[in-house]
Amino acid sequence: MTIQRMDNVGIVVDDLAGAVAFFVELGLELEGEASVEGPDVDRLVALDGVRCDMAVVRTPDGHGRLELMKFRSPQATAGEANAPVNAFGIRRIMFDVKDIEGVIARLRSRGAELIGDLVRYGDSYQLAYIRGPEGLIVALAEKIN
């Protein structure tokens, strides 16, 4: 098998500190922070003059990571910040949580907005979609015992 694991999902943000705070509030752990630049980075991403600050946050089990990136240069291009859940591209990231109502309340204090409703999906899950930093859709799932 060629693939060993999925390492991370990269998310470009304008407010790096705010995005880190949001995901730490959700329950992810800050793994590390770094700044990258130079000719190797330029060649890797096919941009000139890259200066990028980044932070990696991981799930408590250590298996899932998000790489949050703030490009100092060249300036990032804007996407559709409040695209609906059916727009092309990566639309959401889902996390398994405990106490979904408490999680929603804590994330709302960080500026997150509930997209639809908190719903009970059959007898298996409570689910919610929230809009987090930079318009990112974060789905929350709590298994019903």
C-alpha positions as CSV (number, residue, x, y, z in Angstrom):
1,M,0.0,0.0,0.0
2,T,1.4,3.4,-1.0
3,I,-0.4,5.6,1.5
4,Q,0.7,5.2,5.1
5,R,-1.8,7.7,6.7
6,M,-3.4,11.1,6.1
7,D,-1.0,13.6,7.7
8,N,-3.0,16.8,7.9
9,V,-5.5,19.2,6.2
10,G,-4.2,22.7,5.3
11,I,-6.3,25.7,6.0
12,V,-5.3,29.2,4.9
13,V,-6.6,31.8,7.4
14,D,-6.2,35.6,7.9
15,D,-6.3,35.5,11.7
16,L,-4.0,32.7,12.7
17,A,-4.2,33.4,16.5
18,G,-8.0,33.4,16.3
19,A,-8.2,30.2,14.3
20,V,-5.8,28.5,16.8
21,A,-7.9,29.7,19.7
22,F,-11.1,28.4,18.0
23,F,-9.7,24.9,17.4
24,V,-8.1,24.8,20.9
25,E,-11.5,25.7,22.3
26,L,-13.0,22.9,20.3
27,G,-10.6,20.5,22.0
28,L,-7.6,20.2,19.6
29,E,-4.1,20.6,21.0
30,L,-1.5,23.0,19.7
31,E,1.3,20.8,18.4
32,G,3.6,23.5,17.2
33,E,4.2,26.8,15.4
34,A,6.7,27.8,12.8
35,S,7.4,30.3,10.0
36,V,8.6,29.1,6.6
37,E,10.1,31.0,3.7
38,G,12.9,30.7,1.2
39,P,13.6,29.2,-2.3
40,D,12.6,25.7,-1.4
41,V,9.2,26.8,-0.1
42,D,8.7,29.0,-3.2
43,R,9.5,26.0,-5.5
44,L,7.3,23.6,-3.5
45,V,4.2,25.8,-3.6
46,A,4.9,27.5,-7.0
47,L,4.8,31.0,-5.5
48,D,7.5,33.7,-5.3
49,G,8.6,35.3,-2.0
50,V,6.6,33.1,0.3
51,R,6.6,34.1,4.0
52,C,4.1,32.0,5.9
53,D,3.3,31.6,9.6
54,M,1.7,28.3,10.6
55,A,0.4,26.4,13.5
56,V,-0.5,22.7,13.7
57,V,-3.3,21.5,15.9
58,R,-4.1,17.9,16.5
59,T,-6.9,15.8,17.9
60,P,-6.3,14.4,21.4
61,D,-5.8,10.9,20.0
62,G,-2.9,12.3,17.9
63,H,-4.3,11.0,14.6
64,G,-5.9,14.1,13.0
65,R,-4.1,17.3,12.3
66,L,-4.9,20.7,10.8
67,E,-2.2,22.9,9.5
68,L,-3.4,26.5,9.9
69,M,-1.5,28.9,7.6
70,K,-1.3,32.7,7.5
71,F,0.5,33.9,4.3
72,R,2.4,37.2,5.0
73,S,3.5,37.1,1.3
74,P,2.3,36.8,-1.3
75,Q,-1.1,38.0,0.1
76,A,-3.7,35.2,0.1
77,T,-6.5,35.4,-2.4
78,A,-10.0,35.5,-1.0
79,G,-12.4,32.6,-1.5
80,E,-16.1,32.7,-0.9
81,A,-16.2,33.1,2.9
82,N,-19.7,31.9,3.4
83,A,-20.1,29.3,0.7
84,P,-23.0,26.9,1.3
85,V,-22.4,23.3,2.2
86,N,-23.0,22.2,-1.4
87,A,-20.3,24.4,-3.0
88,F,-17.5,22.6,-4.8
89,G,-14.3,21.8,-2.9
90,I,-13.6,20.8,0.7
91,R,-16.7,22.0,2.5
92,R,-16.4,20.8,6.0
93,I,-14.3,19.0,8.7
94,M,-16.2,16.8,11.1
95,F,-15.2,16.0,14.7
96,D,-16.6,13.5,17.1
97,V,-17.4,15.3,20.4
98,K,-18.8,14.8,23.8
99,D,-21.5,17.2,25.1
100,I,-22.3,18.7,21.7
101,E,-24.5,21.4,23.2
102,G,-21.7,22.6,25.5
103,V,-19.3,22.5,22.6
104,I,-21.6,24.6,20.5
105,A,-22.0,27.2,23.3
106,R,-18.2,27.4,23.8
107,L,-17.6,27.9,20.1
108,R,-20.4,30.5,19.8
109,S,-18.4,32.5,22.4
110,R,-15.6,32.4,19.8
111,G,-17.8,33.8,17.1
112,A,-19.0,30.5,15.5
113,E,-22.5,30.4,14.1
114,L,-24.9,27.4,14.0
115,I,-25.7,26.9,10.3
116,G,-28.9,24.9,10.6
117,D,-30.2,23.2,13.7
118,L,-28.8,20.7,16.2
119,V,-30.5,17.5,15.0
120,R,-30.9,14.0,16.2
121,Y,-30.1,11.6,13.3
122,G,-32.1,8.5,14.1
123,D,-31.0,6.7,17.2
124,S,-27.3,7.1,16.4
125,Y,-26.0,10.7,16.5
126,Q,-26.7,14.3,17.4
127,L,-25.3,16.4,14.6
128,A,-24.6,20.1,14.0
129,Y,-22.9,22.3,11.4
130,I,-21.3,25.5,12.5
131,R,-19.4,28.2,10.7
132,G,-16.1,28.8,12.3
133,P,-13.0,31.0,11.4
134,E,-12.7,32.2,7.9
135,G,-16.1,30.8,7.0
136,L,-14.9,27.2,7.5
137,I,-17.7,24.7,8.1
138,V,-17.1,22.5,11.1
139,A,-19.4,19.5,11.7
140,L,-19.9,18.1,15.1
141,A,-21.2,14.6,15.9
142,E,-22.0,13.1,19.2
143,K,-22.8,9.4,19.4
144,I,-26.0,8.7,21.2
145,N,-25.5,5.9,23.7
